Amino acid sequence: MSLDRLRYEMRLLGRPVVLTPILIVLGFTLLLILVQHNMSASNIRRAIAGSLEVLLPMAAGVIVATVATHDPAIELQLTMPRKYDRTAFGRFLLIFFWMALVSFLTALLLYLLGDQRVPLQIATWNEPWQFLTWQLNWLASNVWLMAVALVLSLLVRSRSASGALVGAFAVIELFAHDDFNHTLWLRPVYLFPLTFSPDADYWLVNRFELIGTALVLFLCVWFLLRLPELLLSHAPGEE
């Protein structure tokens, strides 16, 4: 992607895409500073881990659902030599890499401060393997919710509806985390095990299952993006 193209796509995505993850991290940090005298050290670590595993992936999913495949000039895009699937995936990658950068820097800061919450399954691992594997905490949840958001945005063709569905699923997991933890067939889509089940002996398998499922969903997205009749079917009412 050329520099001019990159600047154009960033302008198209808008400031909310850039500012949202930063504001989440800063706002959540400020909140913890204000209430830390009423919280134990373990609860603070749990809350910080939750911001990486829950808040940032949820924001990423909603952003992708509402931005990545929306284009007011979709008819014109489909007539261009550059295939629209490349354009849409390029926008997705911009969002993903930005969210990943913010998440990684936040995780690195927590590691340097000694405030990271590590799953019991890798608690005895040596560095740097423990730190690198710990990144799956936010990476798997991010990738899975983004992949689901892409599929929904293409099938529903409504930014508000697809964003609401992504957010609703994440909220359901927050309230029903015990069911996802104790139900075997739900574990492969359990997004927040470190926050609610840090002693789970399936944490590592769960992370790879989420990433594997996301890769399958990306294949579905690639197929859907190559169906112009789908992209144009509800183009006037994407809001």
N, C-alpha and C positions, 0 to 999 in steps of 0.2 A: 504494500500500500504506500503510495507516494505521500510526501509531506503535505501537499495541498489537499489531497484526498482525506488525509487524517484530520486536518483542520476542519474541513467541511463536515465530516461525520461527527466530530466533537461538537460543532455548532448545532448540528441537527439533533444530536442527543440532548443537548441543553445542560445548563448548570445544575439542575437537580440531580442528574446522574453523577456528576463529579462531587457535589457537596454532601449528598445524603450519607454515604458511609463515614465521611469525616465528622459530620454533625452527630451521627449516632455514637461514635467512639468518644468524642469530646463531651457530649451531653451525658452519656452514661458514666464517664469518669467523674464528671462534676457531681453527679448525683451520689456516687459512692463516697466521694470526699465529704459531702454534706452529712451523710448518714453513717459513716464508718464507725463512729463512736458507739453506735447502737448495734453493731454487728460484730460477730466473732470473725476471727481470721479465716476460718474454713468457709463461712458463709460469703465472705468477700471474694475468696478465690472461686467459689461456685458461681457467684454473680458475674465475675469477670469472664470466666469460661463461657457462661451463658451468652454474653454479648458477642463472642466469637462464633459460637455454635448455633445460636438462635437468631439474634437480632440482625447481624450482617447478612446471613443467608436469606432470611425472610425479606429483607430490603432488596437484595439482589434479585430474588425471584419476582417480586412485584415490579421492579424496574424493567426487567427483561420482558415481562408480560405486557407492559404498557408502552414500551418504547421500541424494542428490537425489530419487530416486523411491521411496525406502523410506518406508512409512507404516504403522504397526501398525493404524491405523484406516481402512484403504483402503475397506472396505465403506461405512463412514459417510461418508467423503469423497465417494464417488460419488453419494450421495443428496442432497448439498447443492446449493443453487442455483449456487454458484460452481463452475465447471467445474474438474476436477482438472488439466487441462493448464495452466491458469493458475497453480494452486498449485505444480505441479512446476517450471514455468519460473521462477516467482518465487524458489523455493529455489535453482535453478541460477544465477540472476542475482545473488543474494546471495553465493554462493560465488565467482562469476566476478569481481564488482566488488571483493571483498576480496582475492582473489589478484592482481588487476590493480593494486590500490593498493599492496600490498606490493612487487610487481615493479617498478612505476614508481618508487617511492621509492628502492628499491635501485639501479635504473638511474641515477636522478638523482644519488645519492650518488657512484656510480662515476664519473659524468661530471664532477662537481665536483672529485673527487680526481684526475681524469686517468687512471683505471685501466680505462676502457672499451676493449673490443676491437671494432673496427669492421670490417665486411666490406669486402674490397678494392673491391667494386663501387660502394660509396658513400663510399670513403675520401677522395675529392677534392671531395665536396659541401660547400657552404657551410652554416654554421649559420643558422637553427635546423633546416634541412631534414635535415641529417645526423642530428641527435639525434632528431628526431621519427620519421624513417624507421627508425632503429636500434631503436625500440620494437617494430617488427615481429618482432624477434628472439625476444622472449618471448611477444608477443601471439599470433602465428600458431600456435606450438606449444601454447600454453594452450588456445586455442579448439578446435583440432583434437582434442586428446586429450580435452577435456571433451565434445565432440560424440560422439566414439566411445564414451566412457564412458556417456553417456546412452542411446545405442542398445543397448549391451550390457546395461545394467542393466534395460532393458525387455524385451529378448528372452530373456535368460538367467534373469532373476528370482531371481538369487542374488547377494547383496552380495559375498560372499567370492570367488565365481567370476568375476564381472565385474571386480572390482578386480584380481584376479590376472591376468586376460587383458590389461587395460590396461597393467599393470606389465610383463608378459612382452613385449608388443610393443615397448615403449620400450627394454627391456633388449636385445632382439634388434637394434634399430637401433644401440644403443651398440656392440655387438660386431661388427656387420656394416656399419658405416658406410661402409667402402670400396665395398662392393657397391651401396649406395644412391647413393653419389656417382658411380659410373662406369656405372650401369645407367640408361639414359634413362627407361624406363617406371616406375622406382622413385623418381625424383627428385621427383615431385609429392607423395609422402608421406614425404620425407626431413625429419625433424623437427629435426635438429641440425647443419645445415651450417656455422654460424659456429664451433662448437666444434671440428669436425674438418676442415672444408673452407672456411676463411675467404677463400680466393682464388677461390672458385667464381663463374663469370660468370652463374649462373642464380639467385643468392641472392634477388633481389627477386621474380622470377617464382615461385620456390618458395614464398615467403611468401604471395603472393596466391593461389596454387593451394591451399595449405592452408586459407586462410580461405574460399575458394570451396567447397571440398569440405565444410568444416564447415557452411556454410549449407545445403547440400543435405541433410546429415545431420540438421540441426535440423528441416527440413521433414518428414523421416521420423519424427523424435521426436514432432512435433506430431500426425502421423497416428496413431502408435501409442498416444499418450496418450488418444486419443478412442475407443479400443477397450476398453470395460469388460471384455469377456470375456478379453482378454489380461491386464489388470491383476489380475483375480481368479483367473486360471487356476492360479497357483502361490502365491497369497498366504500360505498357512500355512507354506511352507517357504522364505521369502526369505533366510534366514540363509545 
